[in-house]
Amino acid sequence: MNCAKKSILMLGGSRQQVVAIEKAKALGFRTVLCDYLPDNPGQFSADVWYQESTTDRELMLDIARKENVSGVLAYSSDPASPTAGYVAETLGLPTNPLSAIETMSEKHLFRAFLKQAGLPCPQAVSFTKGSSAGEVAALVEGFRFPIVVKPTDSSGSKGVSVLEDLSALDAAIAHASGFSRNGTLICEEYIRKTFPHVIGGDIFVVNGEVRFWGLMSCLRDEGLGGLVPVGKKTPSGLSARESAAVKDVLQRLVAALGVRFGELNVEVIVGEGGVPYVLELGSRAGGNMIPVQLSDASGRDLVAANVLCAMGEDPGDIAWDSAECKGAYATYVLHSGTDGVFEGVEKSEAIGPHVYREVIYKERGEAVEAFDGANKALGIEFLRFAEEAEMDEILRSITREIRSVVVARGQ
């Protein structure tokens, strides 16, 4: 492995992205960071920092040329992933096809691709966010309820509504529009699960083949509507047959898209008849520090693998399957059901011994908002257990075991 002092362009410097910046520096690369936020924490780790938008493709291309970078990485960033692909493809740097990245980044393109490739796909229709409820109602005539309305270019369940009928369609369109950058929304049939959890986590591709299977079950807070993930656990609990079906459809999808390398975030529902439906295949590493959790569980350094692949280097042997996980691991996203002021985190005696890492995003006294998307997270608790059964028992009461203390403003 040749880790000479080459430069890598890092698109995004959030708390979750700092690990990639620090890893790139540890590997011997010079880090060039772009982030439009003036208070991003990544600026304190990077060698060079530009306060610029990572979605401005031409500006990022200019900076990449100026800094003579040898690779581009949009670690754990949906909006910046197409930019990274554009810059790398233009400069002849390591990347997956830009067309594949763009397809994975917008849900209406992704649904159309699934259908064209002959892969399982719910009935869906896209429309502009200026459409009236009447116009959308006509488009979904014949759809089986419930239906889901959401933006096509957001992640973390932001802007998603599940409707049992069309009475709240106006509100659902407005909610989705508030999280849409590209102005395109989608409505699709809700997939009825036969496996109790949405399957999330990350996979890692090398030479077009999925070598790392980090399949995890998503945890949801039913008290907040059950849509927004509040953590992940592995092993996932899939049966051998279910796991094989999920792996088969994901590998077929990777091949159809022409993905050559890198970490991809997955979201799969096992529907009626055991059919796996790929809701999303993110063209980047997962959020909520999923790569860190999976690295802990597997002993493979996924963050380093991301950096090395972006620089055209060999990521080494990262083959692993979460079904063979020794012990059991989970993350729990700290969150609040109400607006208020952050006072801290309370943990039960039962959960305490299982917490091996804690990342807190808020300082005591800072304002917090009610949790309706991953951007409202207060932090992440990393949990480890000796046995899967022990993990599942505690996770059933996790909202009582770990509690974010939030008080009303003015108290």
N, C-alpha and C positions, 0 to 999 in steps of 0.2 A: 504494500500500500504506500503510495507516494503522497504525503501530506506536506508538500512544499508550501511556501507562503503565498498561496493563491487567494484570491478574494471571492467571497460569496455574497450575493445580494439577498438580504433577508427582508421579506415583505411583512411587516408587522412586529410591534414590540410590546405586546400586552403581557400581563403576568404569566399567562399560559405559554407565551412564545419565548420568554426569556430563557427557558431551558435549552431551546435549540440554538440560540445565540451563544450561550455559554458553552454548549457542546461543540459548536463549530470552532470556537476559539481554543478549546482544549485539544481539538484535533489538529491545530496548527494553522487554521485558516484565518485570514483577515476578514472581519465582518463589516459589511456596509448595510446599515439599517435605514429603512424608510417607514415612517409612520406619521400620519397627519396630526395626531394628538400631541400637544406640547408637554403633557405630563406622563407620557408612556414610560414605563420602567425600563424598557429595553435599551434606551439611550445611554443608560449608565453602565451597560455591559458591552455594547458594540464599540468597535474601533472608530467608526465613522457614522454619523447620524444626519439624515435629511428629514426635515419636517415637511413631508409631502404625502399626497394621497396615493395609496398603493393601487387604486383602481384607475389611475391615469396612466394608460399603457405607454403613450409616447414619452411622457416624462420619465417613467421608470426605465424605458429603453435608453434615453439620453444619459441617465445616471449610470446605468450598467456599462455603457460605452466609456463614459468619462472615468469610471473607476476600474475599467478593464477586468470585469468579473469573469470568473470561469464557471459559475453556476448561479442559479436562482432558486430560492426556496420560499414558498408561501406556507410556512408551517402552521397547521391548524387554522387556516383562514379560507373560508369560502369565497368572499369577495375578491381576494387577491390571487386566487389560484389561476383564473384565466389570464391575468396579467403576467404571472410567472411563466405560463406556457407561451404567451405571445412573445415576451422578451427572449426567452431561451430559444424558441423556434426561429425567431428573426436572426439571432446571433449565432445559430448553429451549436447551441449548448445543449447538454443533456435535458430531455423533456419527453413527456408523453405527447401524442398528437394534440395540438390545440383544439381540433374539432372534437376530440373525445372529452377533453377537459370542459369545453363549453357545453357539450351535451349533458355531462354529469352535473353541471352547475345550475342548470335551469330545468325545473321539474316538467314543464310541458315538452321540452325537447327530449328529456329522458323517457317520458311515457311513450312518446312517438317512436323512439328508438327501440324500446322493449317490444312494442307491438310489431315493428318491422323485423326484428330479429327472431320473432316467434317465441319470446319468453313471456312468462306469466305477467299480466298487467291488468289492473282494474279498469273498468270503463271510465273514461275521463274526457273532459273538454276544457279548453282554455279560452280566456276572454280578457279584455282590457279592464283596468280598474275603474274606468269611467262608465262601464256597462250598468244598466238599471237592473233591479231585481226581476222585472218582467222579462227582460231580454235573457237573463241567465236562466230563469225558470223554463223558458222555451228550449234552451239548449240542453237542459238536463231531463227533459220529458222522456219517460221510460226508464230512468235510472232507478235502481233499487235503493231504498233508504235503509240506514242512515247514509248521508253524503258528507263529504269533507270539503271545506272551502279553505284555500290557503294561498299565500304568495308562491311564486315559482322560483324565487331566488333568495330565500332566507333559510336559516337553519335553527336548530335548538327549539323547534316547535313554535317559533314566533309567528303570530298572526293566524293560527290554525283554529278553525271552528268545526265542530261536528253537529250536524243538523238532523233531527228526526223528521222534520217536515220543512216547508218553505216559509214558515211564519217569521223566522228571524233571519231571512236571507239578506235583507238590507244591512243589518248590523254585521253579519258575517263578511259581507263584501267590504264594508268600511273598515273592519278590523284587519282583514288581510291587506287592504290597500295601504294601511299605515305602516306596514313592514315591507312593502314592495319597492325595490329600486328600479326595476325594469318596466314597471307598469303592467305586467302580465300576471293574471291570477289563474288558478286552476280549480275545477270542481271535479271530484271523482267519487266513485262508490266506496263506501267504507268496507274494508276487508274484515270479515268475521274470523277471529283467531280460534284455532283449535289447540295451539300451544299457548299457555297463559301469559307469556311475556313477549313483547317485541324483542327481536334479536338485534343487538347492536354490537359495538366493538369495532376492531380494525383488522384488516388483512394486509399482508405485505407481499408484493409481487416482485419476482426476480426473473428476468428473461421471459416475461409473458406468463409465468406460472405462479400461482399462489403458493408461497412457501410457508407463510406464517398465518395460522388460523386463530385469531384472537376473538372468537365468538363469545359474546357475553349477553346475559339477559338484562333488559332495561328495567329499572325500578321507577315507579311512578307514585306520586302523592295523590291518592284518590280524593283527598280533601280539597285539592286545588283543581279538580276536574279530570285528573288522570292523563292529561295530554303531554305535560312537560316532563322529560326525564329528570329524576333526582338522584341518579346513580346507576351503577352497573355492577354485575356480579359474574364471576367465573369460578368453576365451570357453569355453563349456561343452563344445564338441566335437560337439554335436548336428548331425545333417544338416538340410538345409533342410526335408525332409519331417517329420522328427521334431520339429523346432522348431515348425513350423506346427501340428502335432497338439497339442503341449503348450500352445501359446498359445490354441488354440481351446477346449480344455476348461477352461482357467483363466478365460478371458473369460466363457464360459457359466456357470461356477460363480459368478463375481463378480456377474453379472446375476441369477442365481437367488436369491442371498442378499440382494440389494438393497444391496450395498456401494456407497456413494456416493463415498468419498474415502479416501485414506490409504495408508500402506505396509503390505504384507502379506507375511509370510514363507511361502515355498512349499517343499514337499517332494513330488516327483513321481518315480514309477518308470515307465519305458517298458517295458511288459510284452510278452508274446507277441502277435504280430501287429502290433507297433508301437502298441499301445493305451496311452495315458498314464493312469496311475492316480494321482490326487491323494491322497497319504497324509495330508498336513496342509496347511491354509491358515491360518496363524497370523494372528490379528486385530491384529498389532502388527509393528513392525520386527524384523528378525532379530537373534539374539544373536551373540556372538563378533565384534562390531563390523562385521557385514556392511554396514550402511549407510555406514560410513566407507570401507570398501574400494570399494564401488560408486560412491561419490561421487568417489573418486580416479580410478577408471577412466572415469567418464562425464563429469566436469566439472560434474555437477549436484549441488547441495547437498541431499541427502536429509534430513539432520538438520533443516535449516531448514524444508524442506517439511513435515515432520511437525509441527513447532511451529506453523507458519502455518495449516495445515489445522485443527488443534485449536482455533485461535483464530478460525476463520472467515475467514481471510485467503486471498488468492490465492497459491498456491505458485509461480507463474510457470511458465515453459516448462521442463518436466522430461522431455520426450519423449526417449527413448533406447532403443537395443536393444543388448544385450551382444554379439550376433553381429557388430556393426559396431565393436567395441572396437579402438582403436588401441593395439597392443602387447598384452601379456598380464599378468594380475594374479592373485595367489594369496595366501591367508592360510594360516598354519600355526599350529595351537594347540599351545603348549608343554605337555607333559604327562609324567607318569612312570608306568611300569608297576608300580612298587612304592611302598609307604609309605617315608618317610624324611625327610631334611632337605635343603632346597634349598641348593645351593652356587653355582648360576649357570647360564649357557648357553654351550655351545661351538658355534662355526660353522666350517664348512670354508672354505678360500680360494675355492672355486668359488661358494659361496652368498653370501659376504660382499657383493660388489658389487650384489647384487639386493635386499638388505634396505634398504628406505627408511624404515621406521618399526618401532619395537619398543615393545610395552606389556608390562611385567612386573608381575604381581600379587603376587609374593612377594619378601620381603627375604631376603638370605643368612642362613641359620641357622633359618629358619622351617620348621615341620613341613609336609609335603605328604602327600597320600593318593594311592593308586593310582587311575589315571584310569578311571572307569567311567561318567562323565557330564560334561556341560559345566560343572557346578559344581565340578569338580576341576581345572579348567584352571589352569596356572601363568602364562600370558600368551599373547600373540599376536605373531607375526612377520608383517610385511607385505612382500610380494615383488613385484617388477616386472621384466618381461622385454621385450626388443625383439620377440621372435617367440614364437608359441604353441608351435612345435616345441621351441625352447630351454627353455621352461617345462616342458613335458611330460617332457623328458629329465632335468632335474634333479629333478622331483617323483617320478620313479620310484625315486630313492634318497634321498628327503627325510629319512628317519629317520637316515641317516648324515651328512647335510649339516648338520642342526641337532639338537643333543642337549641335553636338560635334564640337568644334573649333579645327581644326588640320591644321597646316601650314607645308609647305615643309621644309625639313631639310636644315639648313644653312641660313634661312631667319631671 
